[in-house]
Amino acid sequence: MSILTELNTLLLPVLPVETGVFSGVPPDEYLVFTPMTDEFALFGNNTPIFELSEVRISLFSKGNYLQRKRQITSLLLGAEFTITDRRYIGHEDDTGYHHYAIDVEKSYETEE
C-alpha cells in the first residue's frame, strides 16, 4: 500500500480529493495531496527495510475551515499517520479560499 492510496481511502468519503492540483471546477471545500518525500528510513544488510513517505494535505475552504481541520486531524491520527506540521497558509483573495496545510508521514515495509 502507498501513502496516497491510504489517504484517498481515508479522506475521499469526507471531501473531494485530487493529487497535485484540482482539475475542473473546484467545490467550496476540497483537498489536494502533494507528495513531498519518499526516503528509505531503515536498512539491514545494505538493503532498505522501510520507506518513509510524506505528503502535504492542503485543505481549501470558502467557509470556516476549523471544524474540518479537526475532523481530518482526528481521522489521520486514528489511522496512525504521524502529523509533522499543521499551518494556516493564508486566504486567497482572488479565489476566496482559506488554505490550511497538514503534513503527514507514514512508514511502509519495502516490497521485495
N, C-alpha and C positions, 0 to 999 in steps of 0.2 A: 504494500500500500504506500502511497505517497502523501505528502502533507497536503497538496492541492486537492487530491481525491477526498481525503478525510475532512478537510474544511468545507468542500462543496456538499458532502453528505450531511454535515452538521448544520450548516448555515443556510443552505438553499431553501429549506422549509420556512425560514424566518423572513428572508429578503431576497430579491433578485441579486444574482451574483455573476460577475464577469472576471476574467483574468486579464490583467494588463490595462485595459481601457473598456469602458462601457460602450457597446455598439448599439446603434439605434437610438430611439428617443428614450432617455432615462426617466424612470418614475420619480416620485417625490422622495423616496428613500431607496438606496441600493448600496451594495458592497462591491469593491474592486480588490482583487488579490494581486499583489505584486511580489513575485519570488525575489528574495534578497540574497540568500546564501545557501549553498549546499557544500558541506565540508565533511571530510572523514574525521570523526572525533576520537576514535579509539582504534589502536592497531594491535595485532597479535601476530608474531612471526612475519612482520613486514607486510601484513595483509589487513586492509581495513575491516573492522568488525561492525562499526556503527557509522551511519551517516546522519549528520545533524542538519536539518533543513529549517530555514527561517523565511517567513512570509509577512509582509505588511498587509493588514486588512484595513482598507480605507472605507469608512462609513461616510456616506454623503446623505444629508438630510436637509430638507427645506423647513422642517419644524424643529421642535425640541428634541435634540439627539440624546439627552442624558438617560432617559429610560431605556432606549435601545442600546446604548453603550453598556449599561448594567446587565441587560439581558444577554448580550453577546459575550461579555466577560464571564458571566455565570456559566454559560454553555461551554466556553472554552476551558475553563478550569475543571468543570465536570468531566470533560473528555480528555483530561490530563495533558493539555497543552501548557507550555511554560510561556507566560506573558513577560516579555522582556522590556516593553515600553508601551505607554499609552500617552497620547498627547493630542491636544486640540491644535490643528494646523491653521485654521482660520476660516473666516467667512468669505466665500467667493461672491463678491458683489455683482459680477456680470451674470452669474447663473442663479444666485440666490441660495446656494447650498452651503451648509456648515460642513466642514471636512474634519473628521476625527480619525486618528490612526491608532491601531492596536497592532504591535509587532509580536508575533508568536513564533515559537520554535518547538520542534519535536525531534526525537532521535528514532531512527529505524535501523534494524539489523540489515546489513548489506546482504544482497542476494548473491548466491554463489553461481 
